[in-house]
Amino acid sequence: MNPEKQERIRRTLKSLAEAQAATTTLMEEALALMIEELALDPFLFWKSRGSPSFVAPPTKTALFDTEMLTITFEGKACFLGNTLPFRLFVRLARRPNTYVTYEDLLSDVWDGVRSDEAIRSVVKTLRGKLREADMGVLADAIDGSVSGHYGLRLPR
């Protein structure tokens, strides 16, 4: 394929992902305002209508979309697809600011026995993909400083 066309396609896809992230953010803000205005309990609201496809951590700083297989953060989007890095991020983001043991990660993300090196390799890949998507802050928030654990350290 022509390198110029490849670059145009890459830029176009990046623009689409960023627009999708911005739209999602605006929709979340509108929903939060509507829930507040109508004095709705979000838990009961979603329970009665089914869960949304995205799950935002309590900090509302980063979110992931399980249908689009995308991570959004500060108006930027990173498509990861149905990959181990995406599943690892989802597992960490479900309980931000909490460390998850390697054992739990292997059980929850890999659905089987793998090595600690496999976890470190996928974390490295995930951080790289996030940095490529201009999400270095989010990549740096993946913390492995506690031996045998990883966590997503987001500001409260």
Secondary structure, 3 states (H helix, E strand, C coil): CCHHHHHHHHHHHHHHHHHHHHHHHHHHHHHHHHHHHCCCCHHHHHHHHCCCCEECCCCCCEEEECCCCEEEECCEEEECCCCHHHHHHHHHHCCCCCEEEHHHHHHHHCCCCCCHHHHHHHHHHHHHHHHHCCCHHHHHCEECCCCCEEEECCCC
